[in-house]
Amino acid sequence: MTHEELFKKALEDVKKYDPNPDEELLRELIAIYAIVFRNADSAYVACGQRDELERVKKNFLLNKLHVDLSDEEMDRLLKEVCEEIKGKKLRSTFYYLLTKKLGRRDAFV
């Protein structure tokens, strides 16, 4: 799957939750995480798996977005996004929504 195909798939999904998506932000997420988004094992966030959410917290929230939140606040945020996304949780959409909710567009664009 090309970057453009990944972008179109992600954009279609993101529009379910953000009717006016920030396409520039989404393109940057695709550019940075394309390998992760292409891999069948990592293309989706498994909200029911605690270790998966811990990885998102450590690798994305802390290491990429450099959030200054308590563990409890991060857990609440992850739970909120898990509940907001219906069905399969496409990782690109999950990361996009986290970034938007935290106002951390500047981490990518």
C-alpha positions as CSV (number, residue, x, y, z in Angstrom):
1,M,0.0,0.0,0.0
2,T,1.4,3.4,-1.0
3,H,1.5,6.4,1.2
4,E,-1.4,7.9,-0.8
5,E,-3.5,4.8,-0.4
6,L,-2.8,4.8,3.3
7,F,-3.7,8.5,3.5
8,K,-7.0,7.9,1.7
9,K,-7.9,5.0,3.9
10,A,-7.1,7.0,7.0
11,L,-8.8,10.1,5.8
12,E,-12.0,8.2,5.2
13,D,-11.9,6.8,8.7
14,V,-10.9,10.1,10.4
15,K,-13.9,11.9,8.8
16,K,-16.2,9.7,10.9
17,Y,-14.9,11.6,14.0
18,D,-13.7,14.9,12.5
19,P,-15.8,16.3,9.7
20,N,-13.1,18.8,8.8
21,P,-9.9,16.8,9.3
22,D,-6.5,18.4,9.3
23,E,-5.1,16.7,6.2
24,E,-1.6,18.1,6.7
25,L,-1.4,16.5,10.1
26,L,-2.8,13.2,8.8
27,R,-0.2,13.2,6.0
28,E,2.6,13.7,8.4
29,L,1.3,10.9,10.6
30,I,1.2,8.6,7.6
31,A,4.7,9.7,6.5
32,I,6.2,9.0,10.0
33,Y,4.3,5.8,10.8
34,A,3.7,4.2,7.4
35,I,5.5,1.0,8.2
36,V,3.4,0.6,11.4
37,F,0.2,1.4,9.6
38,R,0.9,-1.0,6.7
39,N,1.6,-4.0,9.0
40,A,-1.5,-6.1,9.7
41,D,-0.4,-6.8,13.3
42,S,0.0,-3.1,14.1
43,A,-2.5,-1.3,11.9
44,Y,-5.1,-1.4,14.6
45,V,-5.1,-0.5,18.3
46,A,-6.3,-3.3,20.5
47,C,-8.0,-1.3,23.3
48,G,-8.8,-4.5,25.2
49,Q,-5.2,-5.3,25.7
50,R,-3.5,-3.4,28.5
51,D,0.0,-4.0,27.1
52,E,-1.1,-2.4,23.8
53,L,-2.4,0.7,25.6
54,E,0.8,0.9,27.6
55,R,2.8,0.9,24.4
56,V,0.7,3.7,23.0
57,K,1.2,5.6,26.2
58,K,4.9,5.2,26.2
59,N,5.8,5.3,22.5
60,F,3.3,7.9,21.3
61,L,2.0,10.0,24.2
62,L,5.3,10.3,26.1
63,N,8.1,9.8,23.5
64,K,6.5,11.5,20.5
65,L,4.0,14.0,21.9
66,H,6.0,14.6,25.1
67,V,2.8,15.0,27.1
68,D,3.0,16.2,30.7
69,L,0.1,14.2,32.1
70,S,-0.2,11.8,35.0
71,D,-0.7,8.1,34.3
72,E,-4.3,8.4,35.3
73,E,-4.9,11.3,32.9
74,M,-3.3,9.4,30.0
75,D,-5.4,6.3,30.9
76,R,-8.6,8.5,30.8
77,L,-7.6,9.9,27.4
78,L,-6.9,6.5,26.0
79,K,-10.2,5.2,27.3
80,E,-12.0,8.2,25.8
81,V,-10.5,7.6,22.3
82,C,-11.1,3.8,22.6
83,E,-14.8,4.6,23.3
84,E,-15.1,7.2,20.6
85,I,-13.9,5.0,17.8
86,K,-16.5,2.5,16.9
87,G,-15.4,-1.0,15.7
88,K,-11.8,-1.6,14.7
89,K,-9.5,1.1,15.9
90,L,-7.3,2.1,12.9
91,R,-4.0,3.3,14.5
92,S,-3.8,6.3,12.2
93,T,-7.2,7.5,13.4
94,F,-6.3,6.7,17.0
95,Y,-3.0,8.7,16.8
96,Y,-4.8,11.5,14.9
97,L,-7.5,11.9,17.6
98,L,-5.0,11.8,20.4
99,T,-2.9,14.5,18.7
100,K,-5.9,16.7,18.1
101,K,-7.4,16.2,21.6
102,L,-4.0,17.2,23.2
103,G,-3.5,20.2,20.8
104,R,-0.1,18.8,19.8
105,R,-0.2,19.3,16.0
106,D,3.1,21.1,16.4
107,A,4.7,17.7,17.1
108,F,4.2,16.8,13.5
109,V,3.6,20.0,11.4
